[in-house]
Amino acid sequence: MVNIKVNEERLIKIVQDIVKIKSHYLIPQGETMVGNYLKELVKPYGFDVEMEEIKDGRKNIYITLKGEVPDGYC
């Protein structure tokens, strides 16, 4: 098991920021605004981010971190 230290203040700030975004699916571009927030949040850490429009301004976001897994899959 990996021990990961969490900056609780930063985590709370991120959750607060996301909750403040009016992201209800009936609000135009609402979900996209959350995706854009997450994209900008993780890009500096080397994550690859793809956003795919699935329906009239509604997008899925895919965030991946490349790594190496020897002898199999994770």
Secondary structure, DSSP 8 states (H G I E B T S, - for coil): -------HHHHHHHHHHHHHS---TTSTTHHHHHHHHHHHHHGGGT-EEEEEEEETTEEEEEEE-----TTS--
